[in-house]
Amino acid sequence: MNKQILKELEDIVNRGLTDSFFPVVSKNSVRIKNMMVRKSRKGYIVIDAKEGEQVAFTEFKSTALAIAKSKAKGVNNTEKLMILEQKMAKHYHDALFYENTINKTTDSFVKETRRTRLDIAQSEAERVRQQIDYFIFS
């Protein structure tokens, strides 16, 4: 195809996407309207491209996308989502700890109690993740 035709088609698609809440993935970022989510060494940065300022820094991509979508809609749920992320991080790190303990210990009683705690931590992390997903998919 002709490069000019491809460029025109790309412009048409990009113009339509700027008005929708459809996420656009490019190289190292995800854009939702005027909001951008970028991966950093320690997590994800949510940036308001229109204002040119950082809105939030998150550990999980799902939280960053939820914040970006909420802000793009004009709703400020950042604090609520950051609280949910703190809960999810706690359960996630607990699960990592319990898994490590299960793998390292030789005491069967300790293994069994850690398996129970691991199951609880994983289910709680999943429950919180579903609450965060609600903000993404609503």
Backbone as JSON, one array per atom type, in Angstrom:
{
  "sequence": "MNKQILKELEDIVNRGLTDSFFPVVSKNSVRIKNMMVRKSRKGYIVIDAKEGEQVAFTEFKSTALAIAKSKAKGVNNTEKLMILEQKMAKHYHDALFYENTINKTTDSFVKETRRTRLDIAQSEAERVRQQIDYFIFS",
  "N": [[0.85, -1.19, 0.0], [0.29, 2.29, -0.4], [2.34, 4.69, 1.25], [1.27, 7.16, 1.96], [-1.48, 6.69, 2.02], [-1.61, 4.86, 4.13], [-0.77, 6.54, 6.22], [-2.86, 8.43, 6.27], [-4.98, 6.73, 6.98], [-4.14, 5.93, 9.52], [-4.26, 8.42, 10.85], [-7.03, 8.88, 10.77], [-7.99, 6.77, 12.39], [-6.68, 7.37, 14.81], [-7.83, 9.87, 15.43], [-10.46, 9.1, 15.99], [-10.03, 7.53, 18.25], [-9.21, 9.3, 20.23], [-11.48, 10.36, 21.32], [-12.7, 8.31, 22.61], [-12.89, 5.85, 25.3], [-11.24, 3.83, 24.87], [-8.41, 1.83, 25.37], [-5.16, 2.59, 24.19], [-2.34, 0.99, 23.2], [1.07, 1.54, 23.14], [4.42, 0.97, 22.49], [5.93, 1.53, 25.39], [3.8, 2.41, 26.92], [0.36, 3.0, 27.93], [-2.47, 4.53, 26.68], [-5.36, 6.3, 27.61], [-7.7, 8.24, 26.52], [-6.76, 11.4, 27.53], [-5.05, 10.48, 29.44], [-2.16, 8.72, 30.59], [-0.41, 5.69, 31.09], [2.55, 4.52, 32.32], [5.22, 2.18, 32.53], [7.52, 1.85, 35.17], [10.64, 1.36, 36.93], [9.88, 0.43, 39.47], [7.13, 0.18, 39.46], [4.08, 1.53, 38.25], [3.38, 4.53, 36.53], [0.97, 7.03, 36.49], [-0.02, 9.45, 34.3], [-1.28, 12.65, 33.58], [-1.68, 13.75, 30.51], [-2.65, 16.07, 29.39], [-2.49, 18.03, 31.41], [0.11, 17.64, 32.07], [1.19, 16.43, 34.34], [2.08, 14.16, 37.01], [-0.22, 11.86, 38.17], [-0.56, 9.61, 39.79], [1.28, 6.95, 41.43], [1.67, 3.56, 41.14], [1.8, 0.14, 42.29], [0.72, -1.98, 40.93], [-0.4, -2.8, 37.65], [-3.11, -2.96, 37.03], [-4.38, -1.27, 38.87], [-3.29, 1.18, 38.1], [-4.38, 1.42, 35.52], [-7.1, 1.54, 36.18], [-7.21, 3.95, 37.62], [-6.41, 5.72, 35.6], [-8.51, 5.4, 33.72], [-10.72, 6.24, 35.25], [-10.02, 8.93, 35.79], [-9.94, 9.87, 33.17], [-12.62, 9.76, 32.54], [-13.46, 11.82, 34.07], [-13.92, 11.48, 36.73], [-12.84, 11.36, 40.06], [-11.38, 8.9, 41.52], [-9.07, 8.26, 42.73], [-7.96, 8.15, 45.39], [-9.57, 6.16, 46.62], [-8.97, 3.97, 44.98], [-6.24, 3.75, 45.47], [-6.25, 2.95, 48.13], [-7.46, 0.46, 47.84], [-5.44, -0.73, 46.36], [-3.38, -0.82, 48.25], [-4.43, -2.71, 50.01], [-4.54, -4.94, 48.28], [-1.79, -5.23, 47.74], [-0.83, -5.89, 50.27], [-2.02, -8.44, 50.71], [-0.95, -9.8, 48.54], [1.82, -9.73, 49.06], [1.82, -11.09, 51.47], [1.02, -13.61, 50.54], [3.26, -14.29, 48.98], [5.16, -14.52, 51.03], [4.09, -16.66, 52.55], [4.18, -18.73, 50.64], [6.94, -18.96, 50.29], [7.67, -19.75, 52.88], [6.36, -22.24, 53.02], [7.81, -23.65, 51.09], [10.36, -23.72, 52.24], [10.29, -24.75, 54.86], [10.47, -27.63, 57.05], [8.78, -28.61, 58.87], [5.75, -30.16, 59.3], [3.37, -29.23, 60.49], [3.69, -26.43, 60.45], [3.8, -26.08, 57.69], [1.19, -26.82, 56.95], [-0.42, -24.89, 58.28], [0.51, -22.59, 57.01], [-0.24, -23.09, 54.42], [-3.0, -22.85, 54.64], [-3.17, -20.15, 55.36], [-2.02, -19.07, 53.07], [-3.95, -19.7, 51.15], [-6.08, -18.11, 52.07], [-4.93, -15.54, 51.8], [-4.54, -15.43, 49.01], [-7.19, -15.62, 48.06], [-8.3, -13.3, 49.18], [-6.73, -11.34, 47.93], [-7.57, -11.74, 45.31], [-10.27, -11.03, 45.58], [-10.07, -8.27, 46.14], [-8.83, -7.49, 43.79], [-10.89, -7.9, 41.97], [-12.6, -5.85, 42.74], [-11.08, -3.65, 41.95], [-10.97, -4.18, 39.21], [-13.6, -3.66, 38.56], [-13.69, -0.87, 38.34], [-12.22, -0.56, 36.05], [-13.65, -1.89, 34.0], [-16.18, -0.79, 34.05]],
  "CA": [[0.0, 0.0, 0.0], [0.97, 3.58, -0.45], [2.62, 5.23, 2.58], [0.35, 8.28, 2.2], [-2.78, 6.11, 2.38], [-1.45, 4.33, 5.47], [-0.71, 7.68, 7.14], [-4.21, 8.97, 6.38], [-5.77, 5.77, 7.73], [-3.7, 6.05, 10.91], [-4.81, 9.67, 11.37], [-8.47, 8.69, 10.97], [-8.16, 5.9, 13.55], [-6.25, 8.11, 16.01], [-8.83, 10.9, 15.74], [-11.59, 8.43, 16.62], [-9.65, 6.99, 19.56], [-9.05, 10.35, 21.23], [-12.77, 10.65, 21.92], [-13.23, 7.12, 23.28], [-12.16, 5.38, 26.47], [-10.55, 2.63, 24.41], [-6.97, 1.97, 25.65], [-4.25, 2.48, 23.06], [-1.05, 0.53, 23.68], [2.2, 1.86, 22.27], [5.74, 0.71, 23.09], [6.0, 1.35, 26.84], [2.73, 3.12, 27.61], [-1.05, 2.78, 27.57], [-3.19, 5.81, 26.71], [-6.82, 6.33, 27.66], [-7.96, 9.67, 26.27], [-5.61, 12.24, 27.85], [-4.29, 9.85, 30.52], [-1.13, 7.8, 30.13], [0.15, 4.79, 32.1], [3.89, 4.09, 31.93], [5.91, 1.28, 33.46], [8.81, 2.31, 35.67], [11.37, 0.25, 37.56], [9.23, -0.06, 40.68], [5.68, 0.14, 39.36], [3.43, 2.2, 37.12], [3.13, 5.95, 36.72], [-0.2, 7.54, 35.78], [0.27, 10.83, 33.94], [-2.29, 13.42, 32.85], [-0.93, 14.36, 29.41], [-3.18, 17.41, 29.15], [-1.94, 18.91, 32.44], [1.54, 17.4, 32.14], [1.59, 16.13, 35.71], [1.89, 12.81, 37.5], [-1.43, 11.74, 38.97], [-0.38, 8.57, 40.8], [2.29, 5.92, 41.23], [1.09, 2.33, 41.65], [2.59, -1.09, 42.21], [0.07, -2.9, 40.01], [-0.89, -2.2, 36.41], [-4.57, -2.88, 37.07], [-4.74, -0.05, 39.6], [-2.93, 2.32, 37.26], [-5.39, 1.52, 34.45], [-8.36, 1.97, 36.79], [-7.07, 5.39, 37.91], [-6.39, 6.43, 34.31], [-9.85, 5.4, 33.13], [-11.58, 7.1, 36.07], [-9.66, 10.33, 35.55], [-10.34, 10.21, 31.8], [-14.07, 9.98, 32.59], [-13.74, 13.02, 34.86], [-14.23, 11.06, 38.09], [-11.61, 11.21, 40.82], [-11.42, 7.77, 42.45], [-7.67, 7.92, 42.99], [-7.75, 7.76, 46.79], [-10.24, 4.89, 46.86], [-8.21, 2.94, 44.29], [-4.95, 3.58, 46.15], [-6.54, 2.16, 49.33], [-7.64, -0.91, 47.36], [-4.13, -1.26, 45.98], [-2.65, -1.14, 49.48], [-4.97, -3.98, 50.49], [-4.1, -5.99, 47.38], [-0.35, -5.4, 47.94], [-0.65, -6.6, 51.54], [-2.36, -9.84, 50.52], [0.01, -10.34, 47.57], [3.09, -9.95, 49.76], [1.57, -12.18, 52.43], [1.03, -14.86, 49.78], [4.66, -14.59, 48.66], [5.8, -14.95, 52.27], [3.59, -17.99, 52.9], [4.73, -19.66, 49.66], [8.35, -19.15, 50.62], [7.72, -20.53, 54.11], [5.97, -23.61, 52.67], [8.91, -24.26, 50.34], [11.59, -23.81, 53.03], [10.17, -25.42, 56.16], [10.34, -29.09, 57.07], [7.76, -28.9, 59.88], [4.47, -30.38, 58.62], [2.35, -28.37, 61.09], [3.91, -25.09, 59.91], [3.4, -26.13, 56.28], [-0.28, -26.85, 56.84], [-0.98, -23.58, 58.67], [0.88, -21.61, 55.98], [-1.1, -23.36, 53.24], [-4.3, -22.24, 54.93], [-3.0, -18.69, 55.28], [-1.78, -18.76, 51.66], [-5.25, -19.75, 50.48], [-6.83, -16.92, 52.48], [-4.28, -14.37, 51.19], [-4.81, -15.44, 47.57], [-8.6, -15.31, 47.82], [-8.51, -11.89, 49.51], [-6.11, -10.56, 46.86], [-8.47, -11.86, 44.16], [-11.47, -10.24, 45.87], [-9.72, -6.86, 45.97], [-8.57, -7.3, 42.36], [-12.19, -7.78, 41.32], [-13.1, -4.5, 43.01], [-10.31, -2.74, 41.08], [-11.42, -4.44, 37.85], [-14.89, -3.01, 38.37], [-13.42, 0.48, 37.87], [-11.68, -0.64, 34.68], [-14.63, -2.38, 33.04], [-17.49, -0.13, 34.15]],
  "C": [[0.88, 1.25, 0.0], [1.16, 4.11, 0.97], [1.67, 6.36, 2.95], [-1.01, 7.75, 2.65], [-2.72, 5.55, 3.8], [-1.44, 5.44, 6.52], [-2.1, 8.28, 7.35], [-5.12, 8.05, 7.19], [-5.42, 5.83, 9.21], [-4.26, 7.31, 11.56], [-6.3, 9.55, 11.66], [-8.72, 7.87, 12.23], [-7.79, 6.65, 14.82], [-7.23, 9.2, 16.4], [-10.04, 10.29, 16.45], [-11.27, 7.94, 18.02], [-9.51, 8.07, 20.62], [-10.36, 10.69, 21.93], [-13.36, 9.46, 22.68], [-12.38, 6.77, 24.5], [-11.42, 4.09, 26.15], [-9.05, 2.79, 24.67], [-6.14, 1.74, 24.39], [-2.87, 2.13, 23.62], [0.01, 0.9, 22.66], [3.49, 1.7, 23.05], [5.68, 0.49, 24.59], [4.89, 2.08, 27.59], [1.36, 2.69, 27.11], [-1.74, 4.12, 27.71], [-4.68, 5.56, 26.75], [-7.19, 7.8, 27.65], [-6.7, 10.48, 26.59], [-4.75, 11.67, 28.97], [-3.31, 8.83, 29.94], [-0.61, 6.98, 31.31], [1.48, 4.29, 31.56], [4.49, 3.19, 33.0], [7.22, 1.93, 33.88], [9.5, 1.13, 36.35], [10.61, -0.37, 38.72], [7.72, -0.14, 40.6], [5.19, 0.82, 38.11], [3.12, 3.64, 37.48], [1.91, 6.33, 35.88], [0.02, 9.03, 35.56], [-0.93, 11.43, 33.2], [-1.55, 14.18, 31.77], [-1.4, 15.79, 29.14], [-2.58, 18.42, 30.12], [-0.42, 18.76, 32.56], [2.03, 17.09, 33.55], [1.31, 14.67, 36.05], [0.69, 12.77, 38.43], [-1.23, 10.74, 40.1], [0.78, 7.67, 40.42], [1.75, 4.66, 41.89], [2.04, 1.15, 41.5], [2.04, -2.02, 41.14], [-0.5, -2.16, 38.81], [-2.41, -2.02, 36.42], [-5.04, -1.61, 37.79], [-4.44, 1.18, 38.77], [-3.95, 2.51, 36.14], [-6.73, 2.0, 35.0], [-8.33, 3.47, 37.1], [-7.13, 6.18, 36.62], [-7.78, 6.5, 33.7], [-10.8, 6.3, 33.93], [-11.31, 8.57, 35.82], [-10.07, 10.77, 34.15], [-11.85, 10.46, 31.71], [-14.44, 11.22, 33.37], [-14.11, 12.71, 36.29], [-12.92, 10.85, 38.83], [-11.76, 10.13, 41.88], [-10.02, 7.36, 42.88], [-7.44, 7.43, 44.41], [-8.35, 6.39, 47.1], [-9.45, 3.75, 46.21], [-6.85, 2.7, 44.94], [-5.13, 2.77, 47.45], [-6.74, 0.69, 48.94], [-6.3, -1.53, 46.97], [-3.3, -1.63, 47.21], [-3.13, -2.48, 50.05], [-4.5, -5.14, 49.61], [-2.61, -6.27, 47.56], [-0.08, -6.19, 49.22], [-0.91, -8.08, 51.36], [-1.39, -10.52, 49.55], [1.34, -10.66, 48.26], [2.97, -11.03, 50.83], [1.65, -13.53, 51.71], [2.45, -15.26, 49.39], [5.39, -15.13, 49.88], [5.38, -16.38, 52.62], [4.12, -19.05, 51.94], [6.18, -19.98, 49.98], [8.49, -20.02, 51.88], [7.39, -22.0, 53.84], [7.13, -24.35, 51.98], [10.15, -24.51, 51.2], [11.48, -24.65, 54.3], [10.07, -26.94, 56.0], [9.27, -29.54, 58.07], [6.39, -29.0, 59.19], [3.35, -29.5, 59.18], [2.46, -26.95, 60.54], [3.48, -25.04, 58.45], [1.88, -26.04, 56.14], [-0.91, -25.5, 57.22], [-0.66, -22.53, 57.61], [0.09, -21.83, 54.69], [-2.48, -22.73, 53.42], [-4.21, -20.72, 54.8], [-2.75, -18.25, 53.84], [-3.1, -18.73, 50.89], [-6.09, -18.52, 50.81], [-6.25, -15.67, 51.8], [-4.58, -14.29, 49.7], [-6.27, -15.09, 47.28], [-8.92, -13.85, 48.14], [-7.9, -10.98, 48.43], [-7.0, -10.59, 45.61], [-9.74, -11.03, 44.36], [-11.2, -8.75, 45.66], [-9.47, -6.56, 44.5], [-9.88, -7.15, 41.59], [-12.81, -6.41, 41.56], [-12.38, -3.47, 42.13], [-10.76, -2.92, 39.64], [-12.76, -3.79, 37.55], [-14.7, -1.59, 37.83], [-12.91, 0.48, 36.43], [-12.8, -0.94, 33.68], [-16.0, -1.73, 33.14], [-17.5, 1.16, 33.37]]
}
